[in-house]
């Protein structure tokens, strides 16, 4: 398979004609060919072949051919001769997200992230973004959003893409039948689709329950525990976290502590402040929890508390942002260390936590051993990502792992997120890792598109 970057130009001829510069025609082994099938995404259109004398790798598309195959714009993109009489342009990569209300910001608060991703891929792929409403399944087209030369937005109708990167932001929308059908339609058409959807906390624990390599790094966790089981675990571990299975951003989390002769303590967040209550017996604590949730404590997970490394008597944990790269391997793209606010249940920034680099955090807790501790944590994070992938039904290309390091340097995973937020990359020292994260997304999309040489597969 010949694969190279070419420069696509447009001409005004109405016929379906494609011109190749002589050097590109030679690379693609088009000598003597009078016609060829031109492919973009799922569209294939026959065209007459001609060559021109020009240095470099150039392709000229007639107006008639461009309309038929729906080439969205001129410029640099990959070209490949995957099969006899077939030339592929692309890849055509779609970022699935949700819409905003303004043309200047078509994806709301996600617009800047989408813009950065499309800008990065502009010379390697036809990268566009779309919402579920932009798909025309009958015609098998998408009315997608592309970046124009000035960084603004323009819309083009394109075929169904080679790859879909799912960044739908709403957990609620994803469980609806419309999105379920959408995902299944892409898979039925053999279009790689990642990431499938949000995880529930209980999903991850159940998924890894029979994976010995992962279990070594998971706190003891039970879905929908009975009050008797919670009391048993609390007296066994001294403290627990009690959290909603489908929660995010630290909302609805309780820290439960048991101290013999002193009683039971519960810490949680309410109205922007941290609350600490003491109960003389466990039944009183459970009565308070049921009252706060109107008796409905289903879909909660109880998890063993871990004595984490601390700075200024405040625990720290870490967000590991993981990606599949261009070789389909898991890598650590970025790490943010989060220090809990004083008295806070979690390390979330909105609850008073602070963000720092892992090197700074670990040097303050482990001193000379900090490099070795970080190296081990990275190794464990990759093992955990592999374990999640091999136990998950659908394609994964990105994960956010919430990882804790205990006072002895042991590594623990508390949560895994299939669509991690990007707040850690706002730290000035982590912006370079944020750019690397975008590049991994692009490279993995290209890998999934199969725009690669046979020796790279």
C-alpha positions as CSV (number, residue, x, y, z in Angstrom):
1,X,0.0,0.0,0.0
2,X,1.4,3.4,-1.0
3,X,0.6,6.2,1.4
4,X,1.7,9.8,1.4
5,X,0.5,13.3,2.0
6,X,-0.8,15.1,-1.1
7,X,-2.0,18.6,-1.8
8,X,-5.6,18.7,-3.2
9,X,-6.6,21.4,-5.6
10,X,-10.0,22.1,-7.4
11,X,-10.6,22.9,-11.0
12,X,-13.8,24.1,-12.8
13,X,-14.3,21.2,-15.4
14,X,-17.8,19.7,-15.1
15,X,-16.6,16.1,-16.0
16,X,-15.4,13.6,-13.4
17,X,-11.6,14.0,-13.9
18,X,-8.7,13.6,-11.5
19,X,-5.2,14.8,-12.4
20,X,-2.1,13.5,-10.6
21,X,1.3,15.0,-10.6
22,X,3.7,12.6,-12.4
23,X,5.7,11.8,-9.3
24,X,2.5,11.0,-7.3
25,X,1.1,8.9,-10.2
26,X,4.3,6.9,-10.2
27,X,4.1,6.3,-6.4
28,X,0.5,5.2,-6.7
29,X,1.4,2.9,-9.6
30,X,-1.1,4.5,-11.9
31,X,1.0,4.2,-15.1
32,X,-1.2,3.6,-18.1
33,X,-4.4,3.7,-16.0
34,X,-7.3,5.4,-17.7
35,X,-9.8,5.4,-14.9
36,X,-9.8,5.0,-11.1
37,X,-12.3,4.8,-8.3
38,X,-11.9,7.8,-5.9
39,X,-12.9,7.1,-2.3
40,X,-13.7,9.5,0.6
41,X,-15.2,8.1,3.7
42,X,-17.9,5.7,2.6
43,X,-18.4,7.3,-0.9
44,X,-16.7,5.8,-4.0
45,X,-16.9,7.5,-7.4
46,X,-15.3,6.5,-10.7
47,X,-13.2,9.2,-12.5
48,X,-11.0,9.6,-15.6
49,X,-7.3,9.7,-14.8
50,X,-4.8,12.2,-16.2
51,X,-1.3,13.2,-15.2
52,X,0.4,16.6,-15.3
53,X,4.1,17.5,-15.0
54,X,4.5,19.2,-11.7
55,X,7.0,18.6,-8.9
56,X,5.7,17.3,-5.6
57,X,2.5,15.3,-4.8
58,X,-0.5,17.2,-6.2
59,X,-4.0,16.1,-7.0
60,X,-6.5,18.2,-9.1
61,X,-10.2,17.4,-8.7
62,X,-12.6,18.6,-11.3
63,X,-15.8,20.3,-10.1
64,X,-17.9,17.4,-11.3
65,X,-15.8,14.9,-9.3
66,X,-15.6,17.1,-6.2
67,X,-19.4,17.3,-6.1
68,X,-19.9,13.6,-6.6
69,X,-17.4,12.5,-3.9
70,X,-18.1,15.5,-1.6
71,X,-14.5,16.5,-1.1
72,X,-14.9,19.2,1.7
73,X,-11.9,21.4,1.0
74,X,-8.6,21.8,-0.7
75,X,-5.2,21.4,1.1
76,X,-3.1,18.6,2.5
77,X,-4.4,15.2,3.2
78,X,-3.4,11.6,3.0
79,X,-3.8,9.6,-0.3
80,X,-3.5,5.9,-0.6
81,X,-4.0,3.2,-3.2
82,X,-5.5,0.6,-0.9
83,X,-6.9,-1.8,-3.6
84,X,-6.7,-2.2,-7.4
85,X,-8.4,0.8,-9.1
86,X,-9.2,2.5,-5.8
87,X,-7.6,5.7,-4.5
88,X,-8.5,6.8,-1.0
89,X,-8.4,10.4,0.2
90,X,-8.6,11.2,3.9
91,X,-9.0,10.0,6.5
92,X,-12.4,11.6,7.0
93,X,-12.7,11.8,10.8
94,X,-15.8,13.0,12.6
95,X,-15.9,14.3,16.2
96,X,-19.4,13.5,17.6
97,X,-20.5,16.1,20.2
98,X,-23.5,18.3,21.1
99,X,-24.6,21.6,19.7
100,X,-24.5,25.1,21.1
101,X,-26.8,28.0,20.2
102,X,-24.4,30.4,18.4
103,X,-22.6,29.9,15.0
104,X,-19.4,31.4,16.5
105,X,-19.6,28.8,19.2
106,X,-21.4,25.8,17.6
107,X,-20.5,23.3,20.4
108,X,-21.0,25.5,23.4
109,X,-18.3,25.2,26.1
110,X,-16.7,22.4,24.1
111,X,-16.1,24.6,21.1
112,X,-12.5,25.5,21.9
113,X,-11.5,21.9,22.5
114,X,-13.0,20.9,19.1
115,X,-11.3,23.9,17.5
116,X,-7.9,22.9,18.8
117,X,-8.4,19.3,17.7
118,X,-9.5,20.2,14.2
119,X,-6.7,22.8,13.8
120,X,-4.1,20.2,14.7
121,X,-5.4,17.7,12.1
122,X,-5.9,20.2,9.3
123,X,-2.8,19.0,7.3
124,X,-3.3,15.3,7.9
125,X,-7.0,14.6,7.6
126,X,-10.4,15.9,6.8
127,X,-11.3,16.5,10.4
128,X,-14.8,17.8,11.2
129,X,-17.3,17.9,14.1
130,X,-21.0,17.1,14.1
131,X,-24.0,16.5,16.3
132,X,-26.5,13.6,16.1
133,X,-29.0,16.0,14.3
134,X,-26.5,16.5,11.5
135,X,-26.7,12.9,10.2
136,X,-28.8,12.0,7.2
137,X,-29.0,8.2,7.4
138,X,-31.1,7.9,4.3
139,X,-28.5,9.6,2.1
140,X,-25.6,8.4,4.3
141,X,-24.2,11.9,4.7
142,X,-23.3,14.3,7.5
143,X,-23.7,18.1,7.5
144,X,-20.5,18.7,9.4
145,X,-18.6,21.7,10.8
146,X,-15.1,22.4,9.4
147,X,-12.6,25.0,10.3
148,X,-12.0,27.5,7.5
149,X,-8.6,29.2,6.7
150,X,-9.3,32.0,9.2
151,X,-10.1,29.8,12.1
152,X,-13.9,30.3,11.8
153,X,-16.5,27.7,11.1
154,X,-18.0,26.5,7.8
155,X,-20.4,23.7,7.0
156,X,-20.0,21.0,4.4
157,X,-22.0,17.9,3.5
158,X,-19.7,14.9,3.5
159,X,-20.1,11.1,3.4
160,X,-20.2,9.0,6.5
161,X,-16.6,9.1,7.9
162,X,-13.8,6.6,8.3
163,X,-13.8,7.0,12.1
164,X,-16.0,8.6,14.8
165,X,-14.5,10.0,18.0
166,X,-17.3,10.2,20.5
167,X,-17.3,13.3,22.8
168,X,-21.0,13.5,23.5
169,X,-21.0,15.3,26.9
170,X,-24.3,14.2,28.4
171,X,-24.6,11.0,30.4
172,X,-28.3,11.3,30.3
173,X,-28.5,11.6,26.5
174,X,-26.3,8.6,26.0
175,X,-28.6,6.1,27.6
176,X,-31.5,7.1,25.3
177,X,-32.6,4.9,22.5
178,X,-31.7,7.5,19.8
179,X,-28.0,7.5,20.7
180,X,-27.9,3.8,21.2
181,X,-29.3,3.3,17.7
182,X,-26.8,5.9,16.3
183,X,-23.8,4.0,17.7
184,X,-25.0,0.7,16.5
185,X,-25.6,2.0,13.0
186,X,-22.0,3.2,12.8
187,X,-20.7,-0.2,14.0
188,X,-23.0,-2.0,11.5
189,X,-21.4,0.0,8.7
190,X,-18.0,-1.0,10.0
191,X,-17.1,2.5,11.0
192,X,-14.8,2.5,14.1
193,X,-16.5,4.3,16.9
194,X,-14.7,5.3,20.1
195,X,-15.3,5.9,23.0
196,X,-18.7,4.1,23.3
197,X,-20.1,5.9,26.4
198,X,-19.7,6.9,30.0
199,X,-18.8,4.4,32.6
200,X,-20.7,4.0,35.8
201,X,-18.5,3.3,38.8
202,X,-20.1,0.0,39.4
203,X,-19.4,-1.0,35.7
204,X,-15.7,-0.6,36.2
205,X,-15.6,-2.6,39.5
206,X,-17.7,-5.4,38.0
207,X,-15.6,-5.4,34.8
208,X,-12.4,-5.9,36.7
209,X,-13.7,-8.3,39.3
210,X,-12.1,-11.3,37.7
211,X,-8.9,-9.6,36.5
212,X,-6.1,-10.5,39.0
213,X,-3.7,-7.9,37.6
214,X,-6.1,-5.1,38.1
215,X,-7.5,-6.3,41.4
216,X,-4.2,-5.8,43.1
217,X,-4.7,-2.0,42.7
218,X,-8.4,-1.7,43.4
219,X,-9.8,-0.8,46.9
220,X,-12.5,-3.2,48.1
221,X,-15.8,-2.0,46.6
222,X,-19.4,-3.2,46.7
223,X,-22.3,-2.0,44.6
224,X,-25.6,-1.2,46.3
225,X,-24.4,-2.6,49.7
226,X,-26.8,-3.4,52.5
227,X,-26.5,-1.4,55.7
228,X,-25.1,-4.5,57.4
229,X,-22.4,-4.9,54.8
230,X,-21.5,-1.2,55.1
231,X,-21.1,-1.5,58.9
232,X,-19.0,-4.6,58.5
233,X,-16.7,-2.8,56.0
234,X,-16.5,0.3,58.1
235,X,-15.3,-1.6,61.1
236,X,-12.9,-3.5,59.0
237,X,-11.3,-0.5,57.2
238,X,-12.0,2.3,59.6
239,X,-13.1,4.6,56.8
240,X,-15.0,4.3,53.6
241,X,-16.2,6.4,50.6
242,X,-19.9,6.2,49.7
243,X,-20.6,7.6,46.3
244,X,-23.2,7.6,43.5
245,X,-22.5,5.0,40.8
246,X,-23.2,7.5,38.0
247,X,-21.8,10.6,39.8
248,X,-19.2,13.0,38.6
249,X,-17.1,16.0,39.8
250,X,-17.3,14.7,43.4
251,X,-21.0,15.3,43.7
252,X,-22.9,13.3,46.3
253,X,-19.8,11.7,47.9
254,X,-19.7,10.9,51.6
255,X,-16.6,10.0,53.7
256,X,-17.6,7.6,56.6
257,X,-15.2,7.1,59.5
258,X,-15.4,4.7,62.5
259,X,-13.3,5.3,65.6
260,X,-13.8,2.9,68.5
261,X,-15.1,4.6,71.7
262,X,-15.7,7.8,69.7
263,X,-18.4,6.7,67.3
264,X,-19.2,7.2,63.6
265,X,-18.4,10.3,61.6
266,X,-19.7,11.4,58.2
267,X,-18.2,14.2,56.1
268,X,-19.8,15.6,53.0
269,X,-20.4,18.8,51.1
270,X,-23.5,20.9,51.3
271,X,-24.3,24.4,49.9
272,X,-20.7,25.1,49.1
273,X,-19.4,24.1,52.5
274,X,-17.9,21.0,54.2
275,X,-20.0,19.3,56.8
276,X,-18.8,17.0,59.6
277,X,-21.3,15.1,61.8
278,X,-20.8,12.6,64.6
279,X,-23.2,9.7,65.5
280,X,-23.0,7.5,68.5
281,X,-24.2,4.5,66.6
282,X,-24.3,3.3,63.0
283,X,-28.1,3.1,62.7
284,X,-28.3,6.9,63.4
285,X,-25.8,7.5,60.6
286,X,-27.8,5.4,58.1
287,X,-31.1,7.1,59.2
288,X,-29.5,10.5,58.3
289,X,-28.3,9.2,54.9
290,X,-31.8,7.8,54.1
291,X,-33.4,11.1,55.1
292,X,-31.0,13.1,52.8
293,X,-31.9,10.8,49.8
294,X,-35.6,10.3,50.6
295,X,-35.0,6.6,51.4
296,X,-33.4,5.9,48.0
297,X,-29.8,4.8,48.3
298,X,-29.8,2.5,45.4
299,X,-27.1,3.0,42.7
300,X,-24.5,3.8,45.3
301,X,-21.1,2.2,45.7
302,X,-19.2,1.8,49.0
303,X,-15.4,1.8,48.7
304,X,-12.6,1.1,51.1
305,X,-10.7,4.2,52.1
306,X,-7.0,4.4,51.5
307,X,-4.6,6.4,53.7
308,X,-3.1,8.5,50.9
309,X,0.1,10.5,50.9
310,X,-0.5,14.0,52.2
311,X,0.7,17.6,51.9
312,X,0.0,19.8,54.9
313,X,-2.2,17.1,56.4
314,X,-4.4,17.2,53.2
315,X,-4.6,14.0,51.0
316,X,-3.5,14.1,47.4
317,X,-4.5,12.0,44.5
318,X,-3.8,12.1,40.7
319,X,-5.7,12.2,37.4
320,X,-3.9,10.1,34.8
321,X,-5.1,11.1,31.3
322,X,-4.5,8.0,29.2
323,X,-4.6,7.6,25.4
324,X,-4.2,5.0,22.7
325,X,-1.4,6.3,20.3
326,X,-0.8,5.8,16.6
327,X,0.5,2.3,17.2
328,X,-2.6,1.3,19.2
329,X,-0.7,1.3,22.5
330,X,-1.7,2.9,25.8
331,X,0.4,5.8,26.9
332,X,0.2,8.4,29.8
333,X,-0.6,11.7,28.1
334,X,-0.8,13.8,31.2
335,X,-0.9,13.7,35.0
336,X,-2.4,16.3,37.4
337,X,-1.9,16.1,41.1
338,X,-4.8,17.3,43.2
339,X,-4.5,18.3,46.8
340,X,-7.7,18.3,48.8
341,X,-9.0,21.4,50.4
342,X,-8.9,21.4,54.2
343,X,-11.9,19.4,55.5
344,X,-13.0,18.4,52.0
345,X,-14.3,14.9,51.1
346,X,-12.6,15.0,47.7
347,X,-9.7,16.7,45.9
348,X,-11.9,18.4,43.2
349,X,-10.9,21.9,42.5
350,X,-14.4,23.3,42.9
351,X,-14.5,21.9,46.5
352,X,-11.4,23.8,47.5
353,X,-8.7,21.5,46.1
354,X,-5.6,22.7,44.3
355,X,-3.8,21.5,41.2
356,X,-0.1,20.9,40.9
357,X,2.4,18.9,38.9
358,X,3.0,15.3,40.0
359,X,6.7,16.0,40.4
360,X,6.1,18.8,42.8
361,X,3.5,16.8,44.8
362,X,5.5,13.7,45.1
363,X,8.8,15.4,45.9
364,X,7.0,17.0,48.9
365,X,5.7,13.6,50.1
366,X,8.4,11.1,49.1
367,X,11.5,13.2,48.7
368,X,14.4,11.4,46.9
369,X,12.1,8.4,46.1
370,X,9.6,10.5,44.2
371,X,11.0,9.6,40.7
372,X,10.7,5.9,41.4
373,X,7.2,6.3,42.8
374,X,6.0,8.2,39.7
375,X,7.6,5.7,37.4
376,X,5.8,2.9,39.2
377,X,2.5,4.7,39.1
378,X,2.8,5.3,35.3
379,X,3.5,1.6,34.8
380,X,0.5,0.6,36.9
381,X,-1.8,3.1,35.0
382,X,-0.9,1.5,31.7
383,X,-1.6,-2.0,33.2
384,X,-5.0,-0.8,34.4
385,X,-5.9,0.8,31.1
386,X,-5.0,-2.5,29.3
387,X,-7.1,-4.4,31.9
388,X,-10.1,-2.2,31.4
389,X,-9.8,-2.5,27.6
390,X,-9.6,-6.3,27.6
391,X,-12.7,-6.6,29.8
392,X,-14.8,-4.0,28.0
393,X,-17.0,-4.9,25.1
394,X,-16.5,-1.7,22.9
395,X,-13.6,0.3,21.5
396,X,-11.7,2.5,23.9
397,X,-9.1,5.1,22.9
398,X,-9.1,7.4,26.0
399,X,-9.4,7.0,29.7
400,X,-9.1,9.2,32.8
401,X,-7.9,7.2,35.8
402,X,-8.3,8.6,39.3
403,X,-5.3,7.2,41.1
404,X,-4.1,7.4,44.7
405,X,-0.7,6.7,46.1
406,X,-0.6,5.6,49.7
407,X,2.0,6.5,52.3
408,X,4.0,3.4,51.4
409,X,4.0,4.2,47.7
410,X,1.3,1.7,46.8
411,X,-0.8,2.6,43.8
412,X,-4.6,2.4,43.9
413,X,-7.3,3.2,41.2
414,X,-10.5,4.7,42.6
415,X,-12.3,5.5,39.4
416,X,-12.0,5.2,35.6
417,X,-13.7,7.7,33.2
418,X,-14.3,6.8,29.6
419,X,-14.7,10.5,28.6
420,X,-12.3,12.3,31.0
421,X,-12.5,16.1,31.4
422,X,-9.5,18.2,30.5
423,X,-9.3,20.5,33.5
424,X,-5.8,19.4,34.5
425,X,-4.4,20.8,31.3
426,X,-5.4,24.3,32.4
427,X,-2.4,24.3,34.8
428,X,0.4,26.3,33.1
429,X,2.9,23.5,33.6
430,X,0.6,20.9,32.0
431,X,-0.4,22.8,28.8
432,X,2.3,20.9,26.8
433,X,0.7,17.6,28.0
434,X,-2.6,19.0,26.8
435,X,-1.3,19.5,23.3
436,X,0.2,16.0,23.4
437,X,-3.2,14.6,24.4
438,X,-4.7,16.2,21.2
439,X,-2.0,14.7,19.1
440,X,-2.7,11.2,20.5
441,X,-6.4,11.6,19.6
442,X,-5.5,12.5,16.0
443,X,-2.9,9.7,15.7
444,X,-5.2,7.1,17.0
445,X,-8.0,8.2,14.7
446,X,-5.6,7.9,11.8
447,X,-4.6,4.4,13.0
448,X,-8.3,3.3,13.2
449,X,-9.0,4.7,9.8
450,X,-6.4,2.2,8.3
451,X,-4.6,5.1,6.6
452,X,-1.3,3.4,7.3
453,X,1.2,1.2,5.5
454,X,0.9,-2.6,5.7
455,X,4.1,-2.7,7.7
456,X,2.5,-0.4,10.3
457,X,-0.7,-2.5,10.8
